[in-house]
């Protein structure tokens, strides 16, 4: 590649990123899922668009898609709160195993009997579209105020179910006879066990190392965290386990380990996640040939209808039968099984292995994802309100950043009071922080001052709290409790040290 070609490539990449950033703004204003706009950018610069870029390398798309998915799972895991998903783990595990089996069977039967696909193709499509997309679920659910039990199940499911689905798609796409069902179940169980063990070990060791090794620059902490998360995927895959499960669990451990400079790390991971999503969707848009999609529109719509109206609800209600959950929550989870780039990436596996009819499989999956994402994403907030399970009045959580003070054996906590925080109107003395912690500075309207015990805190304030090492966690718990429950947090049941 010449220098001139490199400059042209950099210019094209920069323009695509600028268009994608503009697409985020359009998405937030219109309610359209951003992935559709990214796919549209890829199609627009592809061979049927104004760019006339010819790209048909399914293998490269699969490799880049896997890499992007690792970053997206890492970002999602880092933002997952353990206290929310811990009660949801059993239900999410059942949804990711039994639920996937139910969904594959029903969807494949619909594809075979209603559309006329032969069984191998039908099973591949059933497996491909049975994976809920982590990027779509994480991005949509964090904008919809739902009960923590619902978001916990859906987020954990989207992080867990990629692993069994990948195993099934690879098994169905290999040449020769497909393994017996009990062999597939054994492979899935073994790979999940190895991936879980590797992910938890890497996450714990990485968190321990970051907390006990003072890096020379704060900007290195986000890089170190992402490197540890990606290494969990590599270690899990090399151990013949599920790398996707490993990276998600490692990221969950890291995200709940009270690491230094955490907001900076979250911002860095969020930025990488956006880049991964943009690159992945644009590339998938380039891979598709729009004029070849026309013949598969109705088969895709029909299969998607079976998946959305029959397979997903049956999957949810059967899997969650042992758990006492209101039918409204189950109905919402049935509609919230969002698909995104992951099914489209998985649809490249049969193309790479040379399965007969693989291009039609890819086209059907592409159309299905676009049509039903366009329907499900924007209507999810409306359905939550209609079912009466939204949480519009919930107080916003605090943003707390911790920087270690090595020589003082203490921590400097930076606390931002958001708009809906119930810390608004609370006096400094009413925080009742544990002995060894104190509010040392308040920043308000770009002015800094040292507060008195009677200083009333307001929305938009930023506080600097110094806490000694033994009471650091208790101080943060108390701050978050007051942010959620106000000055009466202890009596309202939100807990927190000092109540």
Order of alpha helices (4+ residues) and beta strands (2+ residues): alpha-alpha-alpha-alpha-alpha-alpha-alpha-alpha-alpha-alpha-alpha-alpha-alpha-alpha-alpha-alpha-alpha-alpha-beta-beta-beta-beta-beta-alpha-alpha
